[in-house]
Amino acid sequence: MSATKNAPKPSETVVGIDFGTTKICVVIGQVKAGKLEIVGIGKQPSLGIRKGVVVNIPATVEAVSKAVEVAELMAGCKVESAYVGIAGSHIEGFNSGGVVAVKDKEVGTQDVERAIDAAKAVAIPLDREIIHVIPQEFLVNDQDGVRDPLGMS
C-alpha cells in the first residue's frame, strides 16, 4: 500500500484518537497547502481502560465522547471519522513471508495478492486474528528490497 493512497486530500480534516491506559487523546488537523495544521485537541482520563484493555465500556465511551467534544469545540467542526491508535499486550506485530511461483511472465496484481495471502497463512492462536497486513518488501529473482514488483519478470 502506498503512502499516498490513504493520504488526506487538500483541505481535508483528519482526526486521530489515541486510546491510552491513562488518557484518551483526540487531535483534529486540517491539511492546508500540503501541511497538517492542528486545529483541535481534546483529552480525558481513560477510566475504562486498564493495561490497554477496555474493562468498562460505558466509561470508555464517555471519555471518548468528552475528548471528541472538546476537540470539536476547539476546531469548530464535527468529527465524522478518525484514525485510531490502540496499544496493549493483546496487540502483537510480527513478520511473515509468502512465496509464489511466477513463470515466464511479468508479476501481476494477482501474483502480489497471492504472495500476501501466502504470508497471511500463519498459525495464530484461536483468540487472535490478523487485523492488518503491511507488505514491507518483495523478493523477485533474488533481488530483495523491491517495493513494487508489478511488471517485473
Secondary structure, DSSP 4 states (H G I P E B T S, - for coil): --TTTTPPPTT-EEEEEEE-SSEEEEEEEEEETTEEEEEEEEEEE-TTEETTEES-HHHHHHHHHHHHHHHHHHHTS-----EEEE-STT-------------SS---HHHHHHHHHHHH-----TT----------EEETTEEEES--TT--
